[in-house]
Amino acid sequence: MNLESLRVHLNNLGISKSRYSLDGGVPNEKLCLEVSENGTWHIYYSERGGKTTMSYWLEESAACQEFLKLLLSE
């Protein structure tokens, strides 16, 4: 799974975009996925302009699968 297939899958599942961001940044109260400049994938919860519960992934596929798992477990 890559970022674009994750985006399509989340849309097909009807998961509200108000719960997540696939564009990184620090949107208020969302689970976020972003890729850093060095190619590391980050999953974190954004709240009040900060990032919490951060995990790091070297592979896009693994990061996307974990992100989906986290969203579905909420």
C-alpha positions in Angstrom: 0.0 0.0 0.0 1.3 3.5 -0.8 0.0 6.9 0.1 -2.3 7.3 -2.9 -3.9 3.8 -2.4 -4.3 4.6 1.3 -6.1 7.8 0.4 -8.5 5.9 -1.9 -9.0 3.2 0.6 -9.9 5.6 3.4 -12.3 7.4 1.1 -14.0 4.1 0.1 -14.3 3.2 3.8 -16.1 6.5 4.4 -13.7 7.6 7.1 -14.1 11.3 7.6 -11.2 13.5 6.6 -11.9 15.4 9.8 -10.2 12.5 11.6 -6.9 12.4 9.7 -4.4 14.2 7.6 -2.2 12.6 4.9 -0.4 15.9 4.3 1.4 16.3 7.6 1.4 19.6 9.4 -0.3 20.2 12.7 -4.0 20.3 12.1 -6.1 20.3 15.3 -6.9 16.9 16.7 -6.1 14.6 13.8 -4.1 11.5 13.2 -1.4 12.5 10.7 1.0 10.8 8.3 3.8 12.7 6.7 7.1 11.9 5.0 10.2 13.9 6.1 12.8 15.4 3.8 15.1 12.4 4.5 12.3 9.9 3.5 11.3 8.7 7.0 7.5 8.3 7.4 6.0 9.8 10.6 2.7 8.9 12.2 1.5 11.2 15.0 -1.5 12.8 16.6 -1.7 16.5 16.2 -3.2 18.5 19.0 -3.0 22.2 19.9 -0.2 22.8 17.4 1.9 20.0 18.7 2.7 16.4 17.7 2.2 13.5 20.2 2.4 9.7 20.1 4.9 9.8 17.2 6.2 6.7 15.4 8.7 6.4 12.6 8.8 4.1 9.6 11.4 3.6 6.9 9.0 2.1 4.4 5.9 3.9 2.9 4.0 0.6 2.8 4.5 -0.2 6.5 3.6 3.4 7.5 0.4 3.4 5.5 -0.6 0.0 6.9 0.0 1.1 10.5 -1.8 4.4 9.8 -4.9 2.5 8.5 -4.7 0.1 11.5 -4.7 3.1 13.9 -7.6 4.8 12.3 -9.7 1.6 12.3 -9.0 0.9 15.9 -10.3 4.3 17.1 
